[in-house]
Amino acid sequence: EVQLVESGGGLVQPGGSLRLSCAASGFAFSWYTMGWFRQTPGKEREFVAAISWSGGDTAYADSVKGRFTVSRDNPKSTLHLQMNNLKPEDTAVYYCASRTAAVAIPRRDSEYTYWGQGTQVTVSS
């Protein structure tokens, strides 16, 4: 059974940091492209960041570039998202997702196969 379990969300003040993790099981993690998406009520899920199977290629949404860093630990089947200088507009439920390796990193949620249940991130003073 494929499982993606996010953790690390919470309440943080503007300018603060959080590190999200996604523990994967039930599939060959090191062969999969992994991504982070986020969603707020009433809005569509949006791309945040993604990383290739090897970790050698990454992609970011313009809104988080320079503040967020995606990484992976293949031996531990874990995906991370380091979020720095958080802003109130980063408040959302964050989801990790996976798909088989692609030539180019996909940014559309329809291109990902497996999804976690999400973790809430709230940025507020």
GIWOBEL-V946114 format. One record per run of one state. SS is the DSSP state (H for helix, E for strand, C for the rest). FROM is the first residue (numbers start at 1). LEN is the number of residues. Records with the same first field share a line. If there is no record, write none. Layout:
BEGIN
SS: FROM-LEN ; FROM-LEN
END
This chain:
BEGIN
C: 1-2 ; 8-2 ; 13-5 ; 26-3 ; 40-6 ; 52-6 ; 61-7 ; 77-1 ; 84-4 ; 91-1 ; 101-8 ; 112-2 ; 116-3 ; 124-2
E: 3-5 ; 10-3 ; 18-8 ; 32-8 ; 46-6 ; 58-3 ; 68-6 ; 78-6 ; 92-9 ; 114-2 ; 119-5
H: 29-3 ; 74-3 ; 88-3 ; 109-3
END
